[in-house]
């Protein structure tokens, strides 16, 4: 049996932290081992708790999220720091990433996107929610948010006619993760159907050279 991902939630609003804990514990592969209210508590307990992922708010008393990130990564470099914040400005996001955070998620995202972020940082990949990506990334020529590398890969698979389950198997990710990526792709491209995704892929050369029969 695969070991559960050990997660700590740190937020100075206990109801927020407890709400996130309850939502994450609906997933079989996650264990929320602590909810803490400030960065100082995290720094004091990090060695004893030994989390895989820390969901960390930025604005907290005593030790803020950025300072806590720096301290934690000096002491336990393998810890994945995932910022969970209400701030969507490029300055906040860029600074958090410069301090070593592996991901940045806005507090208004659905629960499945927080789970997706945890999956991605556990795989060693940076994760920015769509709002954070939009704040940092330049727009494409037609004003749309650009797709991430992972989204481009999944678009290719979907355009070749693979089901969510087949994409999940091919990329070794969960079906729910594929579904979340698929929703983000459709939203970014303004496309509502799978046929529309295939047409987009053909028109933009995504399927060129793949040998796909579509």
Secondary structure as a PSIPRED ss2 file (coil, helix, strand):
# PSIPRED VFORMAT (PSIPRED V4.0)

   1 X C   1.000  0.000  0.000
   2 X C   1.000  0.000  0.000
   3 X C   1.000  0.000  0.000
   4 X C   1.000  0.000  0.000
   5 X E   0.000  0.000  1.000
   6 X E   0.000  0.000  1.000
   7 X E   0.000  0.000  1.000
   8 X E   0.000  0.000  1.000
   9 X E   0.000  0.000  1.000
  10 X E   0.000  0.000  1.000
  11 X C   1.000  0.000  0.000
  12 X C   1.000  0.000  0.000
  13 X C   1.000  0.000  0.000
  14 X H   0.000  1.000  0.000
  15 X H   0.000  1.000  0.000
  16 X H   0.000  1.000  0.000
  17 X H   0.000  1.000  0.000
  18 X H   0.000  1.000  0.000
  19 X H   0.000  1.000  0.000
  20 X H   0.000  1.000  0.000
  21 X H   0.000  1.000  0.000
  22 X H   0.000  1.000  0.000
  23 X H   0.000  1.000  0.000
  24 X H   0.000  1.000  0.000
  25 X C   1.000  0.000  0.000
  26 X C   1.000  0.000  0.000
  27 X C   1.000  0.000  0.000
  28 X C   1.000  0.000  0.000
  29 X C   1.000  0.000  0.000
  30 X E   0.000  0.000  1.000
  31 X E   0.000  0.000  1.000
  32 X E   0.000  0.000  1.000
  33 X E   0.000  0.000  1.000
  34 X E   0.000  0.000  1.000
  35 X E   0.000  0.000  1.000
  36 X E   0.000  0.000  1.000
  37 X C   1.000  0.000  0.000
  38 X C   1.000  0.000  0.000
  39 X H   0.000  1.000  0.000
  40 X H   0.000  1.000  0.000
  41 X H   0.000  1.000  0.000
  42 X H   0.000  1.000  0.000
  43 X H   0.000  1.000  0.000
  44 X H   0.000  1.000  0.000
  45 X H   0.000  1.000  0.000
  46 X H   0.000  1.000  0.000
  47 X H   0.000  1.000  0.000
  48 X H   0.000  1.000  0.000
  49 X H   0.000  1.000  0.000
  50 X C   1.000  0.000  0.000
  51 X C   1.000  0.000  0.000
  52 X C   1.000  0.000  0.000
  53 X E   0.000  0.000  1.000
  54 X E   0.000  0.000  1.000
  55 X E   0.000  0.000  1.000
  56 X E   0.000  0.000  1.000
  57 X C   1.000  0.000  0.000
  58 X C   1.000  0.000  0.000
  59 X C   1.000  0.000  0.000
  60 X C   1.000  0.000  0.000
  61 X C   1.000  0.000  0.000
  62 X C   1.000  0.000  0.000
  63 X C   1.000  0.000  0.000
  64 X C   1.000  0.000  0.000
  65 X H   0.000  1.000  0.000
  66 X H   0.000  1.000  0.000
  67 X H   0.000  1.000  0.000
  68 X H   0.000  1.000  0.000
  69 X H   0.000  1.000  0.000
  70 X H   0.000  1.000  0.000
  71 X H   0.000  1.000  0.000
  72 X H   0.000  1.000  0.000
  73 X H   0.000  1.000  0.000
  74 X H   0.000  1.000  0.000
  75 X H   0.000  1.000  0.000
  76 X C   1.000  0.000  0.000
  77 X C   1.000  0.000  0.000
  78 X C   1.000  0.000  0.000
  79 X C   1.000  0.000  0.000
  80 X E   0.000  0.000  1.000
  81 X E   0.000  0.000  1.000
  82 X E   0.000  0.000  1.000
  83 X E   0.000  0.000  1.000
  84 X E   0.000  0.000  1.000
  85 X E   0.000  0.000  1.000
  86 X C   1.000  0.000  0.000
  87 X C   1.000  0.000  0.000
  88 X C   1.000  0.000  0.000
  89 X C   1.000  0.000  0.000
  90 X H   0.000  1.000  0.000
  91 X H   0.000  1.000  0.000
  92 X H   0.000  1.000  0.000
  93 X H   0.000  1.000  0.000
  94 X H   0.000  1.000  0.000
  95 X H   0.000  1.000  0.000
  96 X H   0.000  1.000  0.000
  97 X H   0.000  1.000  0.000
  98 X H   0.000  1.000  0.000
  99 X C   1.000  0.000  0.000
 100 X C   1.000  0.000  0.000
 101 X C   1.000  0.000  0.000
 102 X C   1.000  0.000  0.000
 103 X E   0.000  0.000  1.000
 104 X E   0.000  0.000  1.000
 105 X E   0.000  0.000  1.000
 106 X E   0.000  0.000  1.000
 107 X C   1.000  0.000  0.000
 108 X C   1.000  0.000  0.000
 109 X C   1.000  0.000  0.000
 110 X C   1.000  0.000  0.000
 111 X H   0.000  1.000  0.000
 112 X H   0.000  1.000  0.000
 113 X H   0.000  1.000  0.000
 114 X H   0.000  1.000  0.000
 115 X H   0.000  1.000  0.000
 116 X H   0.000  1.000  0.000
 117 X H   0.000  1.000  0.000
 118 X H   0.000  1.000  0.000
 119 X H   0.000  1.000  0.000
 120 X H   0.000  1.000  0.000
 121 X H   0.000  1.000  0.000
 122 X H   0.000  1.000  0.000
 123 X C   1.000  0.000  0.000
 124 X C   1.000  0.000  0.000
 125 X C   1.000  0.000  0.000
 126 X C   1.000  0.000  0.000
 127 X E   0.000  0.000  1.000
 128 X E   0.000  0.000  1.000
 129 X C   1.000  0.000  0.000
 130 X H   0.000  1.000  0.000
 131 X H   0.000  1.000  0.000
 132 X H   0.000  1.000  0.000
 133 X H   0.000  1.000  0.000
 134 X H   0.000  1.000  0.000
 135 X H   0.000  1.000  0.000
 136 X H   0.000  1.000  0.000
 137 X C   1.000  0.000  0.000
 138 X C   1.000  0.000  0.000
 139 X E   0.000  0.000  1.000
 140 X C   1.000  0.000  0.000
 141 X C   1.000  0.000  0.000
 142 X C   1.000  0.000  0.000
 143 X C   1.000  0.000  0.000
 144 X C   1.000  0.000  0.000
 145 X E   0.000  0.000  1.000
 146 X C   1.000  0.000  0.000
 147 X C   1.000  0.000  0.000
 148 X C   1.000  0.000  0.000
 149 X H   0.000  1.000  0.000
 150 X H   0.000  1.000  0.000
 151 X H   0.000  1.000  0.000
 152 X H   0.000  1.000  0.000
 153 X H   0.000  1.000  0.000
 154 X H   0.000  1.000  0.000
 155 X H   0.000  1.000  0.000
 156 X H   0.000  1.000  0.000
 157 X H   0.000  1.000  0.000
 158 X H   0.000  1.000  0.000
 159 X H   0.000  1.000  0.000
 160 X C   1.000  0.000  0.000
 161 X C   1.000  0.000  0.000
 162 X C   1.000  0.000  0.000
 163 X C   1.000  0.000  0.000
 164 X H   0.000  1.000  0.000
 165 X H   0.000  1.000  0.000
 166 X H   0.000  1.000  0.000
 167 X H   0.000  1.000  0.000
 168 X H   0.000  1.000  0.000
 169 X H   0.000  1.000  0.000
 170 X H   0.000  1.000  0.000
 171 X H   0.000  1.000  0.000
 172 X C   1.000  0.000  0.000
 173 X C   1.000  0.000  0.000
 174 X C   1.000  0.000  0.000
 175 X H   0.000  1.000  0.000
 176 X H   0.000  1.000  0.000
 177 X H   0.000  1.000  0.000
 178 X H   0.000  1.000  0.000
 179 X H   0.000  1.000  0.000
 180 X H   0.000  1.000  0.000
 181 X H   0.000  1.000  0.000
 182 X H   0.000  1.000  0.000
 183 X H   0.000  1.000  0.000
 184 X H   0.000  1.000  0.000
 185 X H   0.000  1.000  0.000
 186 X H   0.000  1.000  0.000
 187 X H   0.000  1.000  0.000
 188 X H   0.000  1.000  0.000
 189 X H   0.000  1.000  0.000
 190 X C   1.000  0.000  0.000
 191 X C   1.000  0.000  0.000
 192 X C   1.000  0.000  0.000
 193 X C   1.000  0.000  0.000
 194 X H   0.000  1.000  0.000
 195 X H   0.000  1.000  0.000
 196 X H   0.000  1.000  0.000
 197 X H   0.000  1.000  0.000
 198 X H   0.000  1.000  0.000
 199 X H   0.000  1.000  0.000
 200 X H   0.000  1.000  0.000
 201 X H   0.000  1.000  0.000
 202 X H   0.000  1.000  0.000
 203 X H   0.000  1.000  0.000
 204 X C   1.000  0.000  0.000
 205 X C   1.000  0.000  0.000
 206 X C   1.000  0.000  0.000
 207 X C   1.000  0.000  0.000
 208 X C   1.000  0.000  0.000
 209 X C   1.000  0.000  0.000
 210 X C   1.000  0.000  0.000
 211 X C   1.000  0.000  0.000
 212 X C   1.000  0.000  0.000
 213 X C   1.000  0.000  0.000
 214 X C   1.000  0.000  0.000
